[in-house]
Amino acid sequence: MEFFFDEGKSFYEILDRAGEIPLPHYITEPLADREKYQTVYSRELGSAAAPTAGLHFTEELLNAIEADGIGLAKITLHVGLGTFRPVKEENIEDHLMHTEHYTISESAANLINETRARKGRVIAVGTTSCRTLEAAAGKYGQIRACEGETDIFIYPGYEFKVIDGLITNFHLPESTLIMLVCAFAGYERTMEAYKYAVEQKYRFYSFGDAMAVL
């Protein structure tokens, strides 16, 4: 649904003209080029932030991936500002997770289910994609075409239902994002990767480097 103002501009057009991109707190200067904080495959309006693992992909790289016979299932999760909020509670179960809206199309669901049926690997690009798939599987018992809200909080001890691999950036300490990575890769393995990244002077956070956890 779109709302229009008297001058004929939609609500989103007004926001785009008058507003600023809500950047993480560690980015202190406004972006000269807004497209630098956007993936090449972005289509839907509504997300408060880009899924940063997706920033590593170009059109050329995506074409090369498909040319190698790797399927691309495109799903939507509208990232909320709460994704940048660190966990302050001593007991992580007391952390109030933010709610985000997601959509999985029928074509994406079919591709994922077909891949799993033939013992192929489902690799999520980013923690946002991971959360969408795991939330849907947790709700329906499988991946299916659906739309809804999720406040899923994935931390060590969680049993993954869908993904077999994860491409993700290096995240802030005490964040829900690094906890998700630890849940998938294991705490010790994750800390070893971060230690190596520091030693090799990898770039961290939104515009940083990425790792593939397989």
Secondary structure by P-SEA (a helix, b strand, c coil): ccccccccccaaaaaaacccccccccccccccccccccccccccccccccccccccccaaaaaaaaaacbbbbbbbbbcccccccccccccccccccccccccccaaaaaaaaaaaaabbbbbbccaaaaaaaaaaaaacccccccccccccccccccccccccbbbbcccccccaaaaaaaaaccaaaaaaaaaaaaaacccccccbbbbbcc
